[in-house]
Amino acid sequence: TIRRDLVILDTQGLVRRSHGGASMHTAHSSERPVRYRDGHHRDAKQRIGAACAETIPLRVQAIAMSGGTTTREVARHLVDRSGLTVVTNSLTIAMELTMRPRLRVIVTGGQLRSESFEMVGAWTERFLDGLNFGMTIMGVDGISASGGLTTHDPVEARANQRMIERSQRTIVVADATKIGAVTMARIADVSRISLLITEADAPAREIVALRATGLEVMLL
């Protein structure tokens, strides 16, 4: 029974089998595949997604969206909007929006990360360099006043950096578990973003520190 379970976990990308046992994937041991993160803090992510969608002006514009389960909730609240061109490197967000005729959806090229279903790499970065966005909606694995915006993968971080650099305004959406967290790859300083939308029970000390940098924080 144990051997069968290890085979299943290995095929799902959660462990790596070895003779006599199994081990965590060392490269991304702290990052669970996106399909296993979707149900965590679902209610909070839905509230954050709805609030973020309300901040997007009702006008014709292009917006960028990074991958992540919280940004996916934002996408779900945009399905009845019109006049938006959504550029994303996330296959899950693209699939969420692609059947909506009022929206124009553009997917970047690049190498697909199985952990996040996001396109990354030099082709992705080159594609984003040629575009301009009125707004970027960014998901992160951590945000803190001292550590800035961070994620688990350095190559993914570079794609996110490009979105921020090409955008007039950036909104970060993150549940309370991401506030104060610092992961390996730095995306940007807090000064590069305009608004953070998170939960009211996020660590109070970190919220104070983030606001002290001049960042606007919306608590739900």
Backbone torsions as a table, in degrees:
resi	resn	phi	psi	omega
1	THR	NA	-43.0	179.2
2	ILE	-63.8	-43.2	179.8
3	ARG	-61.1	-41.9	178.5
4	ARG	-62.6	-43.0	179.5
5	ASP	-63.6	-38.8	178.6
6	LEU	-65.6	-36.8	176.4
7	VAL	-61.0	-44.0	179.9
8	ILE	-63.6	-45.8	180.0
9	LEU	-63.4	-35.9	178.6
10	ASP	-66.5	-42.9	180.0
11	THR	-67.7	-25.5	178.5
12	GLN	-85.4	-3.3	177.6
13	GLY	80.7	14.3	-177.5
14	LEU	-89.9	-27.1	176.5
15	VAL	-140.1	168.5	173.2
16	ARG	-117.0	120.3	-179.5
17	ARG	-70.4	146.5	174.1
18	SER	-141.7	171.0	-178.3
19	HIS	-62.8	119.1	177.3
20	GLY	83.8	4.9	-179.8
21	GLY	176.5	-149.5	-179.4
22	ALA	-158.9	160.5	178.9
23	SER	-140.7	161.6	175.7
24	MET	-69.5	152.7	172.0
25	HIS	-67.3	117.1	-173.3
26	THR	-68.6	-31.5	-174.9
27	ALA	-68.7	-33.0	-175.4
28	HIS	-138.9	45.5	-172.8
29	SER	-63.0	-23.4	-178.2
30	SER	-98.1	-0.2	-178.3
31	GLU	-111.7	112.8	176.7
32	ARG	-81.9	145.8	175.6
33	PRO	-54.6	146.8	-172.5
34	VAL	-59.7	-30.4	-178.2
35	ARG	-66.9	-17.5	178.7
36	TYR	-99.2	-3.1	179.6
37	ARG	-99.6	-13.7	-170.4
38	ASP	-62.1	-33.3	-176.4
39	GLY	-86.1	-9.5	-177.0
40	HIS	-79.8	131.2	179.1
41	HIS	54.3	38.8	-173.3
42	ARG	-60.8	-44.9	-178.6
43	ASP	-60.7	-44.6	179.5
44	ALA	-63.0	-42.2	-179.4
45	LYS	-65.7	-35.3	177.4
46	GLN	-65.8	-41.9	177.9
47	ARG	-64.2	-42.9	179.4
48	ILE	-64.5	-42.0	179.0
49	GLY	-61.1	-43.3	179.5
50	ALA	-65.0	-42.7	-179.3
51	ALA	-65.3	-39.5	179.5
52	CYS	-65.5	-43.0	179.5
53	ALA	-58.9	-34.2	179.7
54	GLU	-67.5	-23.6	-178.8
55	THR	-82.0	-11.8	-177.4
56	ILE	-83.0	116.8	-175.5
57	PRO	-59.0	149.6	179.3
58	LEU	-84.3	77.7	177.8
59	ARG	-152.6	167.4	177.9
60	VAL	-72.8	123.7	178.1
61	GLN	-165.4	164.4	174.4
62	ALA	-103.8	133.1	176.1
63	ILE	-125.8	149.9	175.7
64	ALA	-105.6	145.5	177.8
65	MET	-134.8	123.8	173.5
66	SER	-80.1	171.4	178.8
67	GLY	-76.6	173.3	178.1
68	GLY	132.0	156.0	-177.8
69	THR	-72.6	-28.0	178.2
70	THR	-78.7	-40.1	175.8
71	THR	-65.2	-30.1	176.1
72	ARG	-63.7	-35.9	176.7
73	GLU	-66.9	-34.5	174.0
74	VAL	-61.0	-46.5	-179.3
75	ALA	-58.0	-40.0	-178.6
76	ARG	-64.4	-23.9	178.0
77	HIS	-92.2	4.2	178.1
78	LEU	-106.8	0.6	-169.8
79	VAL	-65.6	-22.7	179.9
80	ASP	-101.2	6.1	179.1
81	ARG	-81.0	159.6	175.0
82	SER	-130.8	160.2	177.6
83	GLY	85.0	2.0	-178.7
84	LEU	-101.4	136.7	165.4
85	THR	-106.6	118.5	-178.3
86	VAL	-105.1	120.3	176.0
87	VAL	-106.6	125.4	-176.9
88	THR	-142.8	151.9	171.6
89	ASN	-102.8	11.3	-177.3
90	SER	-104.5	122.0	177.6
91	LEU	-67.5	-34.7	-179.2
92	THR	-66.2	-39.8	178.1
93	ILE	-70.3	-40.7	177.5
94	ALA	-59.1	-44.4	179.4
95	MET	-66.2	-31.9	178.1
96	GLU	-65.0	-34.4	-171.4
97	LEU	-103.4	-17.2	-165.7
98	THR	-66.1	-24.7	-178.5
99	MET	-88.7	7.3	-178.9
100	ARG	-99.1	107.1	-171.7
101	PRO	-66.2	-20.0	-179.0
102	ARG	-77.5	-17.3	-177.6
103	LEU	-104.2	143.0	171.5
104	ARG	-101.6	124.3	-175.5
105	VAL	-117.0	127.0	178.8
106	ILE	-122.8	129.2	179.1
107	VAL	-108.2	132.8	177.8
108	THR	-70.3	159.9	169.1
109	GLY	-82.9	-174.8	176.7
110	GLY	130.2	-175.6	178.8
111	GLN	-89.1	133.7	-176.3
112	LEU	-85.8	125.1	173.2
113	ARG	-86.9	123.1	-178.4
114	SER	-69.6	-26.0	-179.1
115	GLU	-69.4	-34.9	-174.0
116	SER	-121.6	-5.5	-175.4
117	PHE	57.2	37.0	178.7
118	GLU	-114.6	146.6	174.2
119	MET	-84.6	132.2	-178.4
120	VAL	-140.6	172.5	175.0
121	GLY	107.6	-176.0	-173.7
122	ALA	-61.0	-39.6	179.8
123	TRP	-64.8	-40.4	177.6
124	THR	-61.8	-47.0	-178.2
125	GLU	-64.2	-41.4	179.3
126	ARG	-64.8	-39.4	177.6
127	PHE	-61.2	-47.7	-177.7
128	LEU	-67.6	-30.6	-179.8
129	ASP	-61.6	-23.2	-177.7
130	GLY	-92.1	7.8	-174.9
131	LEU	-122.7	160.9	174.3
132	ASN	-127.3	139.2	-176.9
133	PHE	-124.5	140.2	171.9
134	GLY	-70.9	-28.0	-175.6
135	MET	-157.5	146.6	170.2
136	THR	-120.2	132.9	173.6
137	ILE	-103.5	117.6	-169.9
138	MET	-118.6	128.6	168.5
139	GLY	-98.0	147.0	-177.5
140	VAL	-136.0	163.0	172.0
141	ASP	-94.3	-15.1	176.7
142	GLY	-163.4	148.1	173.1
143	ILE	-146.9	129.1	177.8
144	SER	-149.1	159.8	-179.1
145	ALA	-63.9	-36.4	-177.5
146	SER	-88.3	-36.0	-175.6
147	GLY	-93.2	-13.9	-178.5
148	GLY	74.2	-153.9	177.9
149	LEU	-91.1	130.4	-177.9
150	THR	-136.3	159.5	175.3
151	THR	-143.9	176.9	-174.6
152	HIS	-81.3	-28.7	-169.8
153	ASP	-114.2	125.0	-178.7
154	PRO	-61.6	-36.8	-179.3
155	VAL	-69.3	-40.2	175.6
156	GLU	-63.2	-38.1	179.1
157	ALA	-60.0	-38.2	-179.4
158	ARG	-66.5	-38.0	176.2
159	ALA	-63.7	-41.5	178.3
160	ASN	-65.3	-37.4	176.4
161	GLN	-58.0	-43.3	-179.5
162	ARG	-61.7	-42.1	178.7
163	MET	-59.2	-44.5	-179.6
164	ILE	-65.4	-43.6	-178.2
165	GLU	-62.8	-32.6	-176.8
166	ARG	-92.3	7.4	-173.5
167	SER	-113.3	145.4	176.0
168	GLN	-76.9	-26.9	-175.8
169	ARG	-150.3	138.5	180.0
170	THR	-126.2	130.1	176.1
171	ILE	-113.8	129.1	175.8
172	VAL	-100.9	130.3	176.1
173	VAL	-113.9	126.4	-174.7
174	ALA	-156.2	135.7	174.8
175	ASP	-75.9	174.1	-171.6
176	ALA	-61.6	-28.2	-177.9
177	THR	-67.3	-19.7	-178.5
178	LYS	-87.6	-15.7	-175.1
179	ILE	-77.5	122.3	-177.2
180	GLY	90.2	-10.9	179.4
181	ALA	-79.0	146.0	175.9
182	VAL	-131.0	118.4	177.5
183	THR	-108.1	-177.6	-164.8
184	MET	-62.7	-45.8	-167.9
185	ALA	-102.2	122.2	-179.3
186	ARG	-81.4	132.0	177.3
187	ILE	-94.8	-51.8	-175.9
188	ALA	-168.2	163.9	171.9
189	ASP	-73.0	156.3	176.7
190	VAL	-59.4	-29.7	-178.4
191	SER	-63.3	-16.8	-178.2
192	ARG	-85.1	-6.9	-178.8
193	ILE	-111.3	157.5	-174.4
194	SER	-99.9	-32.8	-172.5
195	LEU	-152.2	139.1	171.0
196	LEU	-115.4	128.4	175.3
197	ILE	-113.3	121.2	-176.6
198	THR	-149.3	-170.4	-176.1
199	GLU	-88.7	154.8	180.0
200	ALA	-67.8	-23.5	-179.6
201	ASP	-94.4	18.0	172.4
202	ALA	-63.5	154.5	-178.0
203	PRO	-52.7	118.4	-172.2
204	ALA	-61.7	-40.8	-178.4
205	ARG	-62.0	-40.1	-179.9
206	GLU	-70.9	-34.9	176.5
207	ILE	-63.3	-42.2	177.1
208	VAL	-60.5	-44.1	-179.5
209	ALA	-65.3	-38.9	178.6
210	LEU	-66.3	-43.0	177.9
211	ARG	-65.7	-30.2	178.7
212	ALA	-65.9	-21.1	176.6
213	THR	-78.8	-8.1	-175.8
214	GLY	100.2	-0.1	-178.8
215	LEU	-74.7	135.9	172.2
216	GLU	-80.3	130.0	-178.7
217	VAL	-123.0	126.5	175.4
218	MET	-105.1	120.6	179.5
219	LEU	-103.8	133.0	-177.5
220	LEU	-113.7	NA	NA
